[in-house]
Amino acid sequence: MKVLMFGWEFPPHISGGLGTASFGLTKGLAQFKDIEVLFVVPKAYGDEDDTAVKKIIGANEITITRKHVNIYNTDKQIDISEVSSNLVPYCDPEEFWQFTQQRLSASTRFVQTDSQGKIPFSGKYGANLHEEIANYAIVAEYIGKEYDFDVIHAHDWLAYPAGIAAKRVSGKPLVIHVHATDFDRSGGSVNPKVYAIEREGMEVADQIITVSNLTKKIVIEKYGINPKKITTVYNAVEPVENKESELFKRGINDKIVTFLGRITLQKGPEYFIEAAYQVLKRTENVRFVMAGSGDMMEKMIRRTARLGISDRFHYTGFLKGDDVFDMFRLSDVYVMPSVSEPFGISPLEAMMTDVPVIISKQSGVAEILTHAIKVDFWDINAMADAIYGIIKYPALSAMFRKFGRVEVDSLQWKHSASHVREVYKKAISK
């Protein structure tokens, strides 16, 4: 079974959980001998970990205006530049003018390419994101014609148009993977353009994978999608060796409580700060770390200053790769106070490094974890009580470390990949 998979990021070039989940799934699928994955990203850097995929394809590397062909009975390769032309035989000048005007207004879209006929991509989430999404779909149409595959898999709304384009030119079934919706990211103030992209992807898809039942409910109720074509497949985590960091040694005796994620509305960073303030009223032997970056970072720094807890609060900036696990190894508690979290891989990563976790009830991962403390994101008093209990009562902390690790060891990507493989079969059979 050959899978053409469209994503937006791939390790080590990631900015959040989407790239981590995409990579984990490909590693899980690689354990099945009957599955082969071609993974497409807008921009390939050349240092991606391609051990679990047949090939990493960068849309920035695809020439869309030039092809190499071999002429029969010659050993020479000839460059053919394809030029879109409106030349029509047996047509007078007036008729030609009317014809070209009609074509231009109805269907022409200008795309800027470099001298080799390639579209440049940043692969980021910048101001021209929607333009890059549209260009990604143009390249996906070419890929859909040129490559051999059985099923298309598109990760999140950024890649839905690419998946749709490949489906339309190839006729192959499309599976979309809903890692989040704009209802999660925006806190309810949905962007109409993003919503339209998400809904079209869901309607065109032959099968839909959601990362939690929480997300499945949103897809059904907010987008009007038939539940019969939706399957929940929970994310997982890659086993890691729990070793002490060689680079970072703890130089303090204080307990460390960590928030790790994008510092945005969706992740609830302000509730973490308010809970920290409540804890610091009871004890001083604790420090709080906010690891990550985002549009609310400056606001959070000002808030900690106004509360007078800046000397007990630390901001690391964005962390990735081994830095994430080094941060967890230094932590005594991990808190994920997300307002709306479709799943949430970071608690699993924390539990893999023997860190007790506190998560919001409004997260998808709360559906599968037993040995985690669950609170409403807005209940800062309950959050503060949970933090205080773990850092002050060693037996409580030890219990969560021991049984949390056993629980998370069973949540591996090979199991999630097995469910995804069944979704592929269902899509192909239809």
N, C-alpha and C positions, 0 to 999 in steps of 0.2 A: 504494500500500500504506500503510494508516494504522496506526500503531503506538501503542498505549497503554502508556507506559513508567512503571513505578513505581520510584522510588529513595528514598533517605533524606536525601541532601544534594545541593546544587548550588551551584557557585561564585556569589558569593564566600564563601558560608557553608559551609565544609567543615572537617573535622577530620582528614582523611587521604586516602589514595589512592582511596577509593571514589568520592568526589565528583569528583575529577580525572578518573578513568576514565569515569564516566558522562557528564561534559561532553565529553571528547574523542571518545567514541563518537558522541554526537549531532552533533558538528561533522563527523565523517566521514560519517555517514548523510545529512547535509544536502546533500552533493554529488551525491546521487542524486535525480533529479527525480521518480522514482516513489515516494519515501518521504516520509511526513509524520509527525512525532512530537509526541504530546501527553505532556509530562513531568509526573508527579505527585510532589510531595514532601509530607511531613506538614505543614510550615509554610513558607509562602511569605512572603518579606519585601518583595517588590516591586522589589528592585534586582538580581535575578538576570539573568544574561546570556542573553536569550532569542532571540538572533540565529539560532541553529541549530535552533530548535524552533518549532512552530506556536503553542504556548501552554505556559506554566508554570501548573500547577494546584496550589494549596495545599489540602490536605485541611482545613486550619483555616478555609478560606473557603467550604466547602460546607455549605449548609443541608440537614440531613437530616430535619427534621420539618415543613418548610413548603415548598409549591410555589406558583408563580404560574401561573394558568391563565386563558385567555381564553374567556369564555362566548359561544357561538355567537349571532350576530345582535346583539351589543352591542359597544361600544368600550371597555368598562370591564374593568380587570384586577382580579380578586378574589383576596384572600389566602385560601387554604384550609389550615388547620392539620390535619394528619393525626394522629388520636389512635387508638392501638391499643385496641380495645375487645373485651371478652368477652361483650357482650350477646347473648343467644340468645333468639329468640322462642319462646313456648309452653313455658316452662320454669318450674317452681315454685322457691321460694327454696332448698330443700334441694338440688335438682339443680344449681342455679346455683352454690351454694357448692362442691360437689364438683367441678364442671367447672373453676371458676377456680383452685381449689387445685392441681388436676392440671396446668393450663397453666402456673401460676407456677413450680412445682417443676421442670417438665420443660424449659421453653424460655425463660423470661423472663430478660433480662439488662438491668440498668439502666445507662444511659449518661448522664453529666452533660453537658448542653449549656448554652450561654449563652442570653440572651434572644432571640437570633435563630435558635436551633436549630442552632448550630454547635458542634462539638467542639473545645475548645482543645488545641493541640499545642505542645510545646516544641521538637520536632525535634532534641532532644539525645539523649545516651546516659546519662540519669540513672537514679535509683532506680526510677522508674515506667516504665521502658523497655518491659516486657512489656505493660503496660496500653495504652501508646501504640500498640504494634504491633497489638494487638487492635482498638483504635478505628480505626486506619488501615484495617484490613480492612473494618470497617463502612462507612466512607466509600467505600472502593473498590467495594463492592457497589452503592452508589448510582451512582457514576461509570460502572460497567459497564453499568448500565441506560440511562443518559442520553446517553452519547456513542457516536458511530459510529466503529468501528475494525475492523481485520482480524486483528490479532495482539496479544498481551499480552507485555510484556517486564518481568520483575521482577529488580532488582539485589540480590543477596545476601539472607541469611536474614531481615533486617528487613522486606523487602518481599514475601517469599514468600506470607504469608497474604493480603496485599492482592491479589496476582496470582491466587491460588486463588479468592478471593471473586469477582473480576471474571470469571474463567473460568466459574464455576458459574452466574452469572446471565446471561451472554452466550452461552455455548457456543463462544466463540472460543478458538483454541489458545493455550497458554501456553508461553513460553520463559523459563527462569530462567537467570540469569547468576551462576555461582559464582565470586566474587572471592576467597573464603576459606571455610574450614570451621572449626568449633570445635576440631578437632584441631590446626589451625594456631594459633589464638588462645590456647588454654588450655595448650599444651605437653603435651597428652595427657590432662589432667584435664577431660574433657568434661562440660559442663553438660547433664543429661538433657533439660531443657525446650528448650534451644537445639537439641540433636541431633534431638529429635522434630519441631521446626519445619522444620529443614533436610531431614530425611528425607521428610516429607510433601510438601514443595515439589518434591523430586526425583522422587518417585513420581507426583505428579499432573501434572507438566510433560510436555508433548508433545516438547519438545526441551530439551537442557541445553547451555549454553556454559560451558566451564572456561577459566581464564586460562593454564593450562599443562598439560603432560602429568603433571606432579607432582600437580596438583590432580585431574586426571582419574583417576589411579590411586587416590587417596583416596576419590573418589566411588564408584568401582567396588568397592573392597575393604572400605571401612568402612560404606558405606550400602547395598550390595547392588544397585546400579543397573545395568541393562542397558547395556553399552558402545555398543550400536548407536544409542542416542539422544543420545550425548554427542559434542560437537565442541569441539576446542581452538581457541580464537582468542586469540592473544597480544595483550596491551595494546600501546600505542604511545605516541608523544609528539608534541606540537605543536611545529613549528619555532619557534625564538625567535631574535631578533636578538642576536647576541653583542656587546653594547656594554658599555663600562665604566660602572659605577654612578656616577651623579652625586651620590648622597647619601653613599655609603660609600667612603672612600679608605683604602688600606692604610697604616697608620702605623708598621709594623714590618717588619723584614727577615726575620723568622722564617718558615719554611714553615708552612702551615696545613692540618691534617688534620681533616676534618669527618665527623661522624655526623649524619644528618638523618632523623628519623622519630619514631614514638611510643616513649617510653622505657618499654617494657613487656617482659615475658619473651620474647615472640615475636621481637622485634627484636634481641635479644642485646646490649644496651648494656654489660653487665658484661665481655664479651669484648673490646669496643673499649677499655675502660679498662685491662684487663690488658695488651693489646697496646701501648697507649700507654706504660705503665710500662716495658715492655721496650725500646721505642724510646728513651725518655728516659735509659735507662742508657747508651746509645751516643752520643747527641748532645743538646745543649741548644737548638739552633737550630730548634726546632719547637714549635708550639702546637696544642692539640687543642680542637675545638669540638663540643659536644653540643647540637644544635639540635632542640628538640621538647619535649614534655611527656608526662607519664604517671605511672602509679602507682609506678614504680620510681625516679623522679627524686631523691627525698630520699635513698634508699639509695645511689644512684650518687654523689651529692655527698659523703656520708660516706665512701664508699670512696676517692674521690680524695684526700680529706683524710688518711685513714689511710696512704695510700701516699706522702704528702708531695709530691704533684704538683699541688696546687690552684693554684699560681702559674702553671702551664702549661696549665690546663684552664679552659674557659669554657662557661657554660650560657646560651643565648639565650632559652629558652622557645619556645613554639609560633610557627612562621613559616608564612606563606601568601602566595600571589600572587607579586608581584615580589620580596618579601623572600627567598623561597626562591632565586631566581636571583641576587640580590645576594650571598647567602651562598656560592653556588657560584662566583661570579666572584672571590670573595676566597680561594677554596680552591685548594690544590695537589694534594690527594688527597681522594677521597670513599670512605668505607668503609661497606658494608652487611653487617654480620655476623649476619644473621637466622638464628634457630634453625630456623624454618619459614616460608618466604615463598612464598605461592602464585604471585606474580609479582614485583612490585617495580618501580614506575615511576621512583623517584628516581634510580637509576643512569643511566637514559636521559636524564633532565633534566640530570644532571651532565655527561654526555658531550656534550650539546647545547651546553654552555658551556665545552667544551674542558678538562674536568677528568678525569684518569685515575681509574678506579674499581677498587675491590677488593670483590668480592662473595662471599657464601658459596655453596658448592656446593649447599646446601639451599634454593636459591631458584629459582623458575620462570624468571626472566629469564636464569639461567645456561644455559638450554637454547638460547637464540638468540644470545647475545653471544659473539663471538670475541675481540675486543680489550678484554678485561677480565681482571684477575687473579682466579682462583677458588681459594678455600681453604675447608677445613672450618671451620664457625663456632667449633668448640671448639679449633682449632689456633692458639693465640695466638702461638706462635713463628713459624709460617709467615706469619701476618697481620703481625706486627712486621717480619719480613724484607721483605715486600712493600712496606710503608710506607717503610721505611728505603731500599730500593732506588730507589723513585720520587723521594723527596726529595733523594737524594744523587747520583743519576746523571741529569743533564739529558737525555742522549740517549734513555734509557729513557722518561722522562716525555714527551719530544717525540713519540716513536713512538706511545704510547698516545693522546696528544691528537690527532694527525693522523689515524690510522686509525680511532680510536674515533668521531670526528666523521663520517667518511665512512660508517661502518657505521650509526650511529644515524639519519643523514639518510634512510635507506631504510625506517626503521620508523615509518611515519606512520599516523595514524588512518584515513585514507581506504582503506588496504589492509585494515586490520582490519574496517572497516565493510562492505567488500565481502563478506567471509566471513560476517559476521552477517546480511547481507541474504540470503545463500543459505540460512542456517539458518531464517530467516523463511519463505522459500518452501517449504522442506521441511516445516515445521510446518503451514502452510496447506494444502499438498497432501494431507496426511493427514487 
